[in-house]
Amino acid sequence: MTDHPSTIVQKIPVAWGDCDALGIVFYPHYYRWFDTCTHALFIRQGMGHRVVQERFGILGCGLIDTGASFSAPARFDDELEATSTITEWSRRTFRVEHVLRRGETKICAGHELRGWFMADESAQGGIRAGDIPDAFRMAFL
């Protein structure tokens, strides 16, 4: 377990409903777990979604890019350990990397590239990228 502000470690129990007909975790659940871990990291640092919306006036920290690679199957009743770390910052984005393990076995590695999104009626779709405030970034450094 780490106490660094940019990393969180969480246990993920694999439920029956997480598995497909082959009895292994259906891949979209990994993306749900990535998202859950990212938001748990935000909450732990006092930067939960609602707090960030109210404090900074943004729509949220939305996804720009995601990906995953799978090394071994996970099955019903496995307990996975997810380590999620903010690894990169830019002016308007940050990258969260996730590694899920069962014991010493690496099951999956993935990433999320998230942007700082603001409402803007004049922009296409009513959304534009904004600069990440230092107060948000510093919560994780």
Backbone bond lengths (Angstrom), bond angles and torsions (degrees), N, CA, C in turn:
res aa  C-N    CA-C-N  psi(-1)  N-CA   C-N-CA  omega(-1)  CA-C   N-CA-C  phi
1 M - - - 1.462 - - 1.526 108.13 -
2 T 1.298 116.46 136.41 1.459 121.15 -179.88 1.520 110.14 -110.36
3 D 1.304 115.55 152.89 1.459 118.79 176.40 1.528 110.84 -115.23
4 H 1.339 116.94 15.22 1.463 120.04 176.59 1.523 109.02 -70.70
5 P 1.322 117.75 136.65 1.468 119.82 -175.88 1.524 115.69 -63.44
6 S 1.339 118.30 -17.39 1.470 119.01 -179.15 1.527 112.60 -96.81
7 T 1.338 118.19 3.96 1.464 121.86 -177.11 1.516 110.72 -131.09
8 I 1.314 115.64 141.90 1.462 121.77 173.38 1.525 108.25 -133.92
9 V 1.322 115.65 143.50 1.463 122.01 176.25 1.517 106.98 -120.59
10 Q 1.326 115.69 128.22 1.464 120.48 -177.32 1.520 110.44 -135.77
11 K 1.321 115.53 149.87 1.458 122.15 173.78 1.525 108.40 -89.47
12 I 1.324 115.73 139.05 1.463 121.53 178.47 1.527 107.72 -128.50
13 P 1.323 117.55 108.96 1.462 119.09 175.05 1.529 109.60 -79.19
14 V 1.321 116.43 134.42 1.461 120.74 178.55 1.527 108.03 -86.74
15 A 1.321 115.75 118.14 1.470 122.31 -179.72 1.527 109.99 -92.51
16 W 1.322 115.81 161.37 1.473 122.20 177.76 1.529 110.70 -53.61
17 G 1.325 116.20 -44.14 1.459 120.89 -177.43 1.519 114.30 -69.86
18 D 1.341 118.27 -9.44 1.464 121.88 176.16 1.525 111.97 -81.03
19 C 1.341 116.45 -10.58 1.468 121.00 -171.65 1.531 111.94 -101.78
20 D 1.326 114.53 153.04 1.456 120.98 178.41 1.528 110.25 -94.91
21 A 1.317 116.59 -170.28 1.468 121.49 -177.37 1.530 112.73 -64.16
22 L 1.330 117.39 -20.99 1.468 120.99 177.21 1.526 112.11 -83.94
23 G 1.342 115.82 -5.75 1.459 119.95 179.94 1.515 114.08 83.36
24 I 1.345 117.16 14.11 1.464 121.24 176.76 1.523 108.91 -114.54
25 V 1.322 115.99 161.31 1.469 120.14 -178.69 1.527 109.37 -59.64
26 F 1.325 115.18 128.25 1.466 122.67 175.75 1.524 107.30 -72.20
27 Y 1.332 117.86 125.64 1.463 123.10 -167.62 1.537 116.21 -51.95
28 P 1.354 121.82 -34.01 1.470 117.92 -179.54 1.534 113.46 -60.49
29 H 1.322 116.82 -22.62 1.466 118.92 179.46 1.523 111.71 -66.15
30 Y 1.320 117.53 -29.33 1.460 119.68 176.85 1.531 110.24 -62.48
31 Y 1.329 116.20 -40.82 1.462 119.86 179.22 1.539 111.04 -66.94
32 R 1.320 116.48 -36.93 1.477 119.98 175.12 1.523 109.53 -62.58
33 W 1.330 117.11 -42.97 1.459 120.67 179.89 1.530 111.00 -67.04
34 F 1.329 118.09 -37.63 1.468 120.09 175.30 1.533 109.69 -57.41
35 D 1.330 115.48 -49.09 1.463 120.65 -178.64 1.529 110.80 -61.82
36 T 1.314 117.12 -44.03 1.466 121.47 179.36 1.522 110.81 -60.39
37 C 1.323 116.84 -43.15 1.464 120.45 179.89 1.529 111.67 -66.39
38 T 1.322 116.81 -41.52 1.467 120.06 178.20 1.524 110.46 -60.11
39 H 1.324 116.61 -46.88 1.464 119.27 -179.25 1.523 112.07 -68.56
40 A 1.327 118.49 -31.87 1.474 121.04 174.75 1.526 110.03 -64.51
41 L 1.326 116.70 -38.53 1.464 120.96 176.21 1.529 110.25 -62.41
42 F 1.325 116.72 -45.82 1.465 120.84 177.61 1.530 111.03 -57.79
43 I 1.314 115.90 -48.82 1.468 120.96 -177.55 1.522 110.49 -61.88
44 R 1.325 116.58 -44.57 1.472 119.83 -179.64 1.526 111.66 -57.99
45 Q 1.314 117.46 -33.34 1.465 121.07 -179.55 1.531 112.73 -91.70
46 G 1.336 116.85 12.15 1.461 120.52 178.89 1.508 113.42 75.50
47 M 1.339 117.38 21.04 1.451 122.25 -176.41 1.527 111.45 -123.63
48 G 1.336 116.65 40.10 1.456 120.56 176.55 1.517 111.39 -57.50
49 H 1.322 116.33 161.23 1.465 122.32 -173.48 1.535 112.61 -52.91
50 R 1.310 117.53 -49.53 1.479 119.81 -178.69 1.531 111.76 -65.83
51 V 1.315 116.39 -38.85 1.468 120.68 178.16 1.519 109.79 -60.83
52 V 1.340 116.02 -46.91 1.469 120.96 -178.59 1.528 110.66 -64.62
53 Q 1.327 116.83 -41.52 1.466 119.69 177.65 1.527 110.79 -59.31
54 E 1.314 116.66 -47.95 1.466 120.62 -177.17 1.523 111.82 -70.90
55 R 1.319 117.49 -43.51 1.469 120.91 -175.74 1.522 112.63 -70.89
56 F 1.342 116.86 -39.06 1.459 120.12 -173.46 1.525 114.21 -111.29
57 G 1.333 117.09 -5.42 1.456 120.82 177.46 1.514 114.44 67.75
58 I 1.316 117.49 34.33 1.469 120.53 -179.48 1.523 110.61 -105.37
59 L 1.320 115.18 167.21 1.461 120.49 172.81 1.520 110.25 -78.04
60 G 1.330 116.76 -38.55 1.452 120.94 179.37 1.507 111.87 159.24
61 C 1.321 114.42 -177.33 1.463 123.27 177.94 1.518 107.43 -105.14
62 G 1.314 115.92 84.48 1.458 121.54 -172.36 1.512 113.62 -84.11
63 L 1.325 113.84 164.21 1.457 121.21 -179.71 1.527 111.95 -80.13
64 I 1.315 114.86 137.47 1.460 122.54 174.85 1.526 109.60 -112.58
65 D 1.331 115.63 -38.48 1.455 121.01 -179.63 1.526 108.27 -151.20
66 T 1.337 116.04 143.48 1.463 121.89 174.84 1.513 108.57 -140.57
67 G 1.311 115.47 160.49 1.446 119.96 175.67 1.514 109.71 -169.54
68 A 1.311 115.26 160.86 1.457 120.90 178.75 1.517 109.93 -153.36
69 S 1.321 115.14 150.48 1.461 121.12 170.49 1.520 107.00 -128.00
70 F 1.317 115.25 142.62 1.459 121.70 -172.36 1.524 109.13 -114.95
71 S 1.329 115.81 128.47 1.459 121.57 -175.35 1.521 113.47 -105.59
72 A 1.331 116.34 -31.21 1.468 121.36 -178.16 1.522 107.41 -154.72
73 P 1.332 117.60 154.22 1.467 119.16 179.46 1.527 111.98 -77.90
74 A 1.309 114.79 149.00 1.471 121.49 168.92 1.519 106.62 -111.41
75 R 1.338 116.09 147.60 1.458 121.10 -174.24 1.525 110.87 -131.81
76 F 1.326 114.38 167.68 1.456 122.40 176.19 1.534 110.35 -48.09
77 D 1.306 114.71 135.33 1.467 125.10 178.59 1.518 114.09 79.12
78 D 1.339 118.91 -2.74 1.465 119.62 172.58 1.524 108.64 -68.21
79 E 1.319 116.47 151.39 1.456 120.47 169.08 1.516 106.75 -115.35
80 L 1.310 115.52 119.27 1.455 121.63 -179.76 1.522 109.70 -98.31
81 E 1.310 114.73 150.59 1.456 120.34 172.46 1.524 107.07 -113.14
82 A 1.315 115.63 120.68 1.468 121.64 -178.80 1.522 109.31 -103.91
83 T 1.309 116.39 125.98 1.462 122.28 173.51 1.521 106.68 -111.98
84 S 1.321 115.57 121.89 1.470 121.81 -177.13 1.519 108.65 -123.77
85 T 1.348 115.84 129.77 1.457 121.27 -174.28 1.518 110.69 -136.92
86 I 1.320 116.57 134.00 1.470 120.25 169.38 1.519 105.81 -77.36
87 T 1.347 115.93 116.32 1.466 120.55 -172.67 1.520 114.09 -107.03
88 E 1.324 117.78 -20.09 1.465 120.56 -177.10 1.525 110.06 -145.25
89 W 1.317 114.44 145.02 1.464 121.64 174.15 1.522 108.42 -127.75
90 S 1.304 116.24 139.84 1.460 121.23 166.72 1.526 106.63 -127.93
91 R 1.285 116.51 -174.03 1.466 120.02 -177.62 1.523 112.09 -60.22
92 R 1.338 117.48 -39.58 1.462 121.45 -173.77 1.529 114.48 -122.69
93 T 1.327 117.43 -0.98 1.459 120.09 -177.38 1.525 111.22 -138.11
94 F 1.315 114.87 164.85 1.465 121.48 169.61 1.522 108.19 -147.29
95 R 1.321 114.72 153.27 1.459 121.68 -176.74 1.530 109.16 -113.68
96 V 1.335 115.07 132.26 1.460 121.92 176.07 1.524 107.12 -114.25
97 E 1.327 116.51 126.95 1.457 121.21 177.33 1.524 108.92 -108.83
98 H 1.322 115.37 141.31 1.463 122.96 -176.03 1.524 109.20 -125.87
99 V 1.328 116.39 137.97 1.461 122.29 171.63 1.521 107.03 -130.90
100 L 1.330 116.10 126.26 1.463 122.07 177.58 1.512 108.47 -111.68
101 R 1.334 115.59 130.53 1.459 122.60 -178.60 1.526 110.21 -128.79
102 R 1.310 114.67 151.05 1.459 122.69 166.81 1.516 104.50 -115.07
103 G 1.336 116.09 104.29 1.462 119.40 -172.02 1.516 109.07 62.14
104 E 1.323 116.01 -126.89 1.469 120.90 178.78 1.520 112.85 -87.87
105 T 1.328 117.12 -6.74 1.466 121.18 -175.76 1.522 111.16 -85.98
106 K 1.317 115.62 121.39 1.461 120.49 174.82 1.518 108.45 -75.66
107 I 1.322 115.79 124.40 1.462 122.45 -179.04 1.529 110.70 -95.63
108 C 1.329 115.60 -44.99 1.459 120.34 -170.92 1.527 109.73 -156.76
109 A 1.302 116.12 144.76 1.461 122.34 170.38 1.525 107.07 -128.97
110 G 1.305 116.32 138.69 1.457 119.36 -179.27 1.510 112.04 -150.33
111 H 1.307 114.44 175.81 1.466 119.63 178.68 1.526 110.11 -145.96
112 E 1.312 113.49 159.08 1.466 122.86 170.48 1.526 106.54 -132.96
113 L 1.311 117.05 131.28 1.453 121.93 168.35 1.516 105.33 -104.28
114 R 1.327 116.21 119.68 1.460 121.03 -175.42 1.522 110.25 -116.32
115 G 1.334 114.62 143.67 1.456 120.97 178.42 1.516 111.60 -111.94
116 W 1.298 115.10 160.76 1.468 124.12 178.29 1.526 106.30 -94.62
117 F 1.341 117.28 105.76 1.455 120.69 -170.58 1.525 112.82 -107.53
118 M 1.324 114.24 131.71 1.460 123.78 -178.34 1.528 109.28 -116.10
119 A 1.308 115.13 150.80 1.465 119.53 172.16 1.524 108.28 -74.94
120 D 1.320 116.15 137.75 1.461 121.45 177.95 1.519 107.72 -154.79
121 E 1.338 116.27 103.80 1.471 122.00 -177.28 1.521 112.37 -58.69
122 S 1.335 117.51 -27.05 1.466 119.94 -176.81 1.532 112.67 -85.48
123 A 1.311 117.78 -11.36 1.467 121.50 -178.64 1.531 110.79 -88.34
124 Q 1.324 115.59 155.34 1.459 120.56 177.02 1.527 108.91 -59.34
125 G 1.318 117.24 127.14 1.455 121.92 -178.85 1.512 114.12 76.99
126 G 1.334 117.22 -0.02 1.461 120.65 178.47 1.514 114.57 75.65
127 I 1.325 116.89 14.66 1.468 121.71 -177.82 1.522 109.21 -132.70
128 R 1.326 115.45 142.59 1.466 120.07 173.41 1.523 109.01 -140.25
129 A 1.298 115.23 158.45 1.462 120.97 175.59 1.515 109.12 -77.39
130 G 1.312 115.78 143.04 1.457 121.61 176.67 1.513 109.98 -123.77
131 D 1.321 115.91 168.09 1.458 121.30 176.73 1.523 109.67 -78.21
132 I 1.320 116.13 135.05 1.461 121.19 178.55 1.526 108.37 -72.24
133 P 1.336 117.71 123.47 1.461 119.92 -179.97 1.535 112.09 -66.27
134 D 1.317 115.74 146.62 1.473 120.31 177.87 1.523 111.04 -57.79
135 A 1.335 118.60 -34.84 1.465 121.37 -178.79 1.521 111.46 -61.61
136 F 1.322 117.74 -35.46 1.474 120.79 177.06 1.522 109.23 -72.33
137 R 1.297 116.76 -51.04 1.471 122.01 -178.07 1.530 110.97 -57.81
138 M 1.317 117.41 -43.74 1.469 121.53 -176.41 1.521 112.33 -65.49
139 A 1.319 118.28 -23.45 1.471 120.97 177.93 1.530 111.12 -63.86
140 F 1.340 117.17 -19.50 1.450 121.35 -175.41 1.525 113.26 -113.62
141 L 1.309 117.81 4.10 1.470 121.04 -179.59 1.512 111.88 -105.04
